[in-house]
Amino acid sequence: MKQFVEICSNLKEAVYNLCGINVTKPVDMTVGAYLLNDTHKHTERVYVNTTATLSGTLQTIITGTNVSFNFASIVAINWTSPSSYAVEFGNGYTDLGGNPTFNFVNEPDGRYTLKVYRLFRFTDNDKYFLIAEIEIDKVGSLLTVASTNPVTINRSITYTSSEGLQSYCNGLPVGSILPISPKLDPENEWLGQTDANNSSLNNHTETLCDVVTATFGGTLNGTIAGTVYTLNAGAVTLANDTLINYFVDWGNGITDIGLIFTYDFVNQPSSKYEPKLYGITTSGQIIFISAIEINWNGTTLSNITTFPVSISRTYQRVIGKAFQNYIGSVPNGLPYTSLGTYTPTGTLTPNCPEFRNDFLGVADATNGTNGAPIVTSLENSSANRITGAQALGTTIITNPAFIGSREVIVYNQYNTTVQFQYTTTVNGVLHTVNIPRGGTFEKTLKRDDYTNEGTYTSGRIVFGFAAGTIGTATSPNELNINWTT
């Protein structure tokens, strides 16, 4: 309320009821402004803050390798939330709720720092606050609390519990007086992530293979009836694996599968043959078991190998896998899987053997056909094999049927270096390749996109072609030449 009193032509006095007090001030009516108007009434927002506390004790309970807690002695004042906790167990694992627990049975030895957080439920969100750190030592299956147990709890936070408007007049509060406090919003102390401890101890987990040694044993027998040869694998045994079947590579491009194998050599060229026996197992292995030698002179079969042949062929296979915790290079605890502790049958090792496949899928052809590629004859009706003693400097021209082939493989078993000389339709040039003892030459006339590049037009073998050749070629041996058209 204000009243005006004329004091001169252009000045008047105004009486103000300021905050319950009458105050007189001069007023300049000419410019329409109040003079010395330095008092005013205003309103500000103020906050009411509350301190919440937790006190009492927290008991850590060890039961075997299991860790749990007794929160019953913790006293909460102004802590507006349910009794819910989050515990980081120091190994990357966190449990939430009213009774967090963890079993350390598969954890490596070491000291673990456990962090215990208490939930506080605000109006718009939930936050967790650290209330205790606990240290636990693990040695084998023994767990002990290394820190004080029970631990004393003494944690407080201050937060804004309410807010309102406070009126002021001339700098003084009017009406109900509220405290002047800043707004407080404590930071959440648990982010839902945890760093595993004991990194300095080089803790790690490895996958181990349970490896056993499987053995083919027993005996292998070979018998002859005229031109028919029988190889009997019925007395061959297998331990620590299961057999699917045997198969034999007769050494002439022909293979057979079964238990008792027969083959008629009546149409085969005269030569020495080396059949090979393999086993196929349920673990996915193809294992070479044994080889024998027989001789065929075109009329009569005879054994070079003495029978029965004693079999002793071993290999390793994986029968299971498990996890193993380590501290450095030392195993810690027992191996385990998702189903619990793993009991190995064989030897647990991080070096897992690969699957064995001793058969390359290509027989050591002496003669015959194997699928679509056609193998034709060479010189002297001895198919793709040169045998017997050969004088140094001897040149053997291959059979004309060699013409038109696209792939040639030459394997030299003589005790001297030989030359393979050939021409092709690609350029007509005579090519010369040196093949040392035990060496192999192989060339396919196909482009990178597998289209045909050309064919061979001639070929010949030269023995002991140069001076200074070590050894002689006078002793009987053999040289294999295979080709496909």
C-alpha positions in Angstrom: 0.0 0.0 0.0 1.4 3.4 -0.9 0.2 7.1 -0.3 1.4 10.2 -2.1 2.2 13.5 -0.2 3.0 16.7 -2.3 6.3 18.2 -1.1 7.2 20.4 -4.1 6.1 21.0 -7.7 7.8 18.0 -9.0 8.5 15.8 -5.9 6.1 13.9 -3.8 6.6 11.5 -0.9 5.4 7.9 -1.1 4.6 5.9 1.9 5.3 2.2 1.4 4.1 -0.7 3.5 7.3 -2.7 3.0 7.2 -6.2 4.5 4.9 -5.0 7.3 6.9 -1.7 7.9 5.7 1.8 6.7 8.5 3.5 4.7 8.4 6.9 3.2 10.4 7.6 0.0 10.5 10.5 -2.4 8.9 10.1 -5.8 9.9 12.1 -8.9 6.5 12.6 -10.6 8.0 14.4 -13.6 9.9 11.4 -14.8 7.5 9.0 -13.2 10.3 7.1 -11.3 10.6 6.0 -7.7 13.8 7.3 -6.1 16.0 5.2 -3.9 13.8 2.1 -4.6 16.5 -0.4 -3.4 14.2 -2.7 -1.6 12.2 -5.5 -3.2 10.4 -8.7 -2.5 11.4 -12.0 -4.4 11.2 -15.8 -4.3 13.9 -18.4 -4.6 14.0 -22.3 -4.9 15.6 -24.0 -2.0 16.5 -27.7 -1.3 16.1 -29.9 1.7 19.0 -32.4 2.1 19.0 -35.5 4.2 21.8 -37.7 5.4 21.3 -41.5 5.1 23.6 -43.8 7.1 24.4 -47.5 7.4 26.1 -48.8 10.5 26.6 -52.1 12.3 28.6 -55.1 11.1 28.8 -57.4 8.0 29.6 -61.1 8.5 31.4 -63.1 5.8 30.4 -66.8 5.9 32.7 -69.5 4.4 31.1 -72.9 3.8 33.5 -75.2 2.0 34.3 -73.2 -1.2 31.1 -71.2 -1.0 31.0 -67.5 0.1 27.9 -65.8 1.5 27.1 -63.0 3.9 25.0 -62.1 6.9 23.5 -58.6 6.5 21.2 -58.8 9.5 23.3 -56.6 11.8 23.4 -53.7 9.4 21.3 -50.7 10.6 19.9 -48.3 8.0 18.7 -44.8 8.8 17.0 -42.7 6.1 18.2 -45.3 3.6 15.0 -45.5 1.5 15.5 -48.8 -0.3 15.0 -52.5 0.2 17.8 -54.5 1.7 19.4 -55.4 -1.6 23.1 -55.7 -2.4 25.6 -56.2 -5.2 28.8 -58.1 -4.5 31.8 -58.1 -6.9 33.7 -61.3 -6.1 36.9 -60.1 -7.6 36.9 -62.6 -10.4 34.7 -60.9 -12.9 31.5 -62.3 -11.4 28.9 -60.1 -9.6 25.8 -61.3 -7.8 22.8 -59.2 -6.9 19.9 -59.5 -4.4 19.3 -60.0 -0.8 21.7 -62.9 -0.4 24.6 -62.8 -2.9 26.7 -65.9 -3.0 29.5 -67.5 -5.1 31.3 -70.8 -5.1 35.0 -70.6 -5.7 35.5 -74.3 -6.4 36.8 -73.7 -10.0 38.6 -70.5 -9.3 42.4 -70.3 -9.3 44.3 -69.9 -6.0 45.0 -66.4 -4.9 43.7 -63.4 -2.9 40.4 -62.0 -4.0 39.1 -58.5 -3.1 35.3 -58.6 -2.7 33.4 -55.3 -2.9 30.0 -55.0 -1.3 27.5 -52.4 -2.5 24.1 -51.4 -1.0 21.2 -50.4 -3.2 19.6 -46.9 -2.7 16.3 -46.4 -4.5 15.8 -42.8 -5.5 12.6 -41.4 -7.0 13.7 -41.7 -10.6 16.5 -44.3 -10.5 18.5 -46.9 -8.5 22.1 -46.4 -7.4 24.6 -48.6 -5.5 27.1 -47.4 -2.9 30.2 -49.1 -1.7 29.9 -50.1 2.0 32.7 -52.7 2.5 35.7 -54.4 0.9 36.6 -57.9 2.0 39.7 -60.0 1.2 39.5 -63.8 0.8 42.4 -66.2 0.3 42.0 -69.4 -1.7 44.5 -72.3 -1.6 43.1 -75.4 -3.2 39.8 -76.1 -1.7 40.5 -74.0 1.5 39.0 -70.5 1.7 39.8 -68.1 4.5 38.8 -64.5 5.2 42.0 -62.4 5.3 40.4 -59.2 6.3 38.6 -58.3 9.6 35.5 -60.4 10.0 32.9 -59.2 10.7 33.7 -55.9 9.1 32.4 -52.6 10.7 30.0 -50.7 8.5 30.0 -46.9 8.6 28.7 -45.4 5.4 26.7 -42.3 4.8 25.4 -40.3 1.8 23.7 -36.9 1.7 21.0 -36.4 -0.9 18.2 -33.9 -1.7 15.1 -35.3 -0.3 12.7 -32.4 -1.1 12.6 -28.9 -2.5 10.4 -25.8 -2.3 10.0 -22.0 -2.8 11.2 -19.5 -0.1 9.9 -15.8 -0.1 12.4 -13.0 0.6 11.8 -9.4 1.4 14.7 -7.0 1.6 17.0 -10.0 1.7 15.2 -11.6 4.6 13.1 -14.8 4.5 9.4 -14.3 4.9 7.0 -16.9 6.2 8.1 -20.5 6.9 11.9 -20.5 6.8 13.5 -23.3 4.8 17.2 -24.1 5.0 19.4 -22.9 2.1 21.2 -25.9 0.7 22.6 -26.9 -2.7 20.9 -29.7 -4.6 22.8 -33.0 -4.0 22.7 -36.0 -6.3 25.3 -38.6 -5.2 27.1 -40.6 -8.0 26.3 -44.2 -8.5 29.4 -46.1 -7.3 28.8 -49.5 -9.1 28.7 -49.4 -12.9 27.7 -53.0 -13.4 31.3 -53.9 -14.4 34.1 -55.4 -12.4 37.8 -56.0 -12.9 38.9 -59.5 -12.2 41.7 -59.6 -9.6 45.0 -61.6 -9.6 46.1 -60.4 -13.0 49.6 -60.2 -11.6 49.5 -63.9 -10.9 48.9 -64.7 -14.6 45.8 -66.6 -14.0 44.3 -68.2 -17.2 42.1 -71.0 -18.3 43.1 -73.5 -21.1 41.1 -76.1 -23.0 42.7 -79.5 -22.6 42.2 -82.6 -24.7 41.7 -86.0 -23.0 44.1 -88.1 -25.2 44.4 -91.9 -25.3 46.7 -94.1 -27.3 44.9 -96.5 -29.6 46.8 -99.6 -30.9 46.4 -101.9 -33.8 47.8 -105.3 -32.8 47.4 -109.0 -33.7 48.6 -110.6 -36.9 48.0 -110.3 -40.6 48.1 -113.3 -43.0 48.5 -113.7 -46.7 47.8 -116.8 -48.7 48.0 -117.8 -52.4 45.7 -120.0 -54.4 46.9 -120.1 -58.1 46.7 -116.6 -59.4 44.5 -115.4 -56.5 46.0 -113.7 -53.5 44.1 -113.5 -50.2 44.9 -111.0 -47.4 43.2 -111.8 -44.2 42.8 -109.0 -41.5 40.6 -111.1 -39.3 43.3 -111.5 -36.6 44.1 -107.8 -36.5 42.9 -106.1 -33.2 42.2 -102.5 -32.2 42.3 -101.2 -28.6 41.0 -97.8 -27.4 39.1 -97.1 -30.6 36.3 -98.7 -32.7 36.9 -100.1 -36.1 34.5 -99.2 -39.0 36.3 -101.3 -41.6 39.6 -102.2 -43.2 40.6 -101.4 -46.8 43.6 -102.5 -48.9 45.5 -100.8 -51.6 46.8 -103.6 -53.9 49.5 -101.4 -55.3 48.1 -101.4 -58.9 45.5 -98.6 -58.6 42.9 -101.0 -57.2 41.5 -100.7 -53.6 39.1 -102.9 -51.7 37.2 -102.6 -48.4 36.3 -105.4 -46.0 38.0 -107.9 -43.7 39.2 -110.7 -46.0 40.5 -109.4 -49.4 41.1 -111.4 -52.6 42.6 -110.3 -55.9 43.3 -112.2 -59.1 46.7 -111.2 -60.6 46.1 -113.2 -63.8 45.9 -110.1 -66.1 48.5 -108.0 -64.2 52.0 -107.4 -65.5 55.0 -109.2 -64.1 56.4 -107.3 -61.1 56.7 -107.0 -57.4 53.6 -105.6 -55.7 53.3 -104.0 -52.3 49.7 -104.1 -50.9 49.0 -101.8 -48.0 46.4 -102.3 -45.3 44.5 -99.4 -43.6 41.9 -99.1 -40.9 39.0 -96.7 -40.7 37.8 -95.9 -37.2 34.7 -94.2 -35.7 36.9 -91.4 -34.4 37.5 -90.4 -38.0 41.0 -91.8 -38.3 42.4 -93.5 -41.4 45.5 -95.4 -40.1 48.1 -97.2 -42.1 48.5 -100.6 -40.5 51.0 -102.6 -42.5 52.4 -103.3 -46.0 53.4 -106.7 -47.5 55.4 -107.7 -50.6 54.5 -110.3 -53.1 56.0 -111.3 -56.5 54.1 -112.0 -59.7 56.1 -113.4 -62.7 53.2 -113.5 -65.0 52.4 -117.1 -64.1 53.1 -117.7 -60.4 52.5 -115.7 -57.2 54.9 -115.9 -54.3 55.3 -114.2 -51.0 58.3 -112.1 -50.3 57.0 -111.1 -46.9 57.1 -113.8 -44.2 53.7 -114.6 -42.6 52.1 -114.1 -40.2 53.0 -110.4 -39.9 52.9 -109.1 -36.3 51.0 -105.8 -36.1 52.0 -103.0 -33.8 50.7 -99.6 -34.9 49.8 -96.9 -32.4 48.2 -93.4 -32.8 46.6 -90.9 -30.4 43.0 -89.7 -30.4 40.9 -87.3 -28.4 38.0 -88.7 -26.4 37.0 -85.6 -24.6 37.8 -82.0 -23.6 37.8 -80.0 -20.4 38.7 -76.6 -19.0 41.7 -76.2 -16.6 42.6 -73.2 -14.6 46.2 -72.2 -14.2 48.4 -69.9 -12.2 51.2 -69.3 -14.6 52.1 -72.8 -15.8 50.8 -74.6 -12.7 47.4 -76.3 -12.8 45.0 -74.9 -10.2 42.1 -77.0 -9.1 40.5 -79.9 -11.0 39.5 -79.9 -14.7 35.9 -79.2 -15.3 33.2 -78.8 -17.9 29.8 -77.1 -17.8 28.5 -80.3 -16.1 31.0 -80.2 -13.3 34.3 -81.8 -12.5 35.8 -83.8 -15.4 37.5 -87.1 -14.7 39.9 -87.9 -17.6 40.2 -91.4 -19.1 43.6 -90.8 -20.7 46.0 -87.9 -20.4 44.9 -84.2 -20.3 47.1 -82.1 -22.6 46.9 -78.7 -24.3 48.5 -80.4 -27.3 45.6 -82.0 -29.1 46.5 -84.5 -31.8 45.1 -83.9 -35.2 43.0 -86.4 -37.1 45.1 -88.9 -38.9 44.6 -89.7 -42.6 47.5 -91.9 -43.7 45.9 -92.7 -47.1 46.4 -90.0 -49.7 43.6 -91.2 -51.9 46.0 -92.1 -54.7 47.2 -95.7 -54.9 50.8 -96.6 -55.8 49.6 -97.7 -59.2 51.4 -100.6 -60.9 48.7 -101.1 -63.5 45.0 -100.8 -64.0 42.4 -98.0 -63.8 41.0 -96.0 -61.0 37.9 -94.0 -62.0 37.8 -91.8 -65.0 41.5 -91.2 -65.7 42.8 -94.0 -68.1 46.3 -95.3 -67.3 47.9 -96.9 -70.4 50.9 -99.2 -70.9 54.5 -98.3 -71.3 57.4 -100.3 -72.7 57.9 -104.0 -72.7 54.3 -104.6 -71.6 55.3 -103.7 -68.0 52.7 -101.1 -67.7 54.0 -97.9 -66.0 57.1 -99.5 -64.5 60.7 -100.0 -65.7 62.3 -102.9 -63.7 65.5 -104.9 -63.7 69.1 -103.9 -64.1 69.8 -101.1 -66.5 73.2 -100.2 -67.9 74.4 -96.6 -67.5 73.7 -94.6 -70.6 70.7 -96.7 -71.6 67.8 -94.8 -73.2 64.3 -96.3 -73.0 61.7 -94.9 -75.3 58.2 -94.9 -73.8 55.3 -96.7 -75.5 53.6 -94.7 -78.3 50.4 -94.9 -76.2 52.1 -92.2 -74.1 51.2 -89.8 -76.8 48.1 -87.7 -76.0 48.4 -87.7 -72.2 48.0 -84.6 -70.2 49.6 -85.5 -66.8 52.8 -87.4 -66.2 54.3 -88.6 -62.9 57.8 -90.2 -62.8 59.2 -91.7 -59.6 62.8 -92.9 -59.7 63.9 -95.7 -57.3 67.1 -96.6 -59.1 70.4 -95.8 -57.4 71.4 -93.2 -59.9 70.0 -90.0 -61.4 67.9 -90.4 -64.5 66.7 -88.0 -67.1 63.1 -87.7 -68.3 63.0 -86.2 -71.7 59.7 -85.2 -73.3 58.0 -83.1 -75.9 54.5 -81.5 -75.9 52.0 -79.9 -78.3 52.5 -76.6 -76.4 55.8 -75.7 -78.2 57.4 -78.9 -79.6 60.6 -78.3 -77.7 62.5 -81.2 -76.2 62.4 -80.7 -72.4 64.9 -82.5 -70.1 64.3 -83.0 -66.3 66.9 -84.6 -63.9 65.3 -86.9 -61.4 67.6 -88.0 -58.6 67.3 -91.3 -56.7 64.1 -91.2 -54.7 62.9 -88.1 -56.6 59.6 -87.5 -58.3 58.7 -85.4 -61.4 55.1 -84.4 -61.9 53.6 -82.0 -64.5 50.0 -81.4 -65.6 49.4 -79.6 -68.9 46.5 -77.5 -67.6 46.1 -73.7 -67.2 45.3 -72.1 -63.9 41.6 -72.2 -64.7 42.0 -76.0 -65.3 41.4 -75.7 -69.0 43.6 -77.9 -71.2 46.9 -76.4 -72.3 48.2 -79.2 -74.5 49.3 -82.9 -74.5 52.5 -84.9 -74.4 53.8 -86.1 -77.7 56.9 -88.2 -76.7 58.9 -89.3 -73.7 62.0 -91.3 -72.9 64.2 -92.3 -69.9 68.0 -92.0 -69.9 70.0 -93.8 -67.2 73.3 -92.5 -65.8 73.3 -89.7 -68.3 76.5 -87.8 -67.1 80.0 -88.5 -66.0 80.5 -88.6 -62.2 77.1 -90.2 -61.5 77.2 -91.8 -58.1 76.6 -95.5 -58.1 75.5 -97.7 -60.9 72.2 -98.8 -62.4 73.2 -102.4 -62.8 71.3 -103.7 -59.8 67.7 -104.5 -60.3 65.3 -101.8 -59.1 62.3 -99.9 -60.6 61.1 -96.6 -62.0 57.4 -95.8 -62.1 55.7 -93.7 -64.8 52.0 -92.9 -64.4 50.0 -90.7 -66.8 46.4 -89.8 -67.6 44.8 -88.7 -70.8 
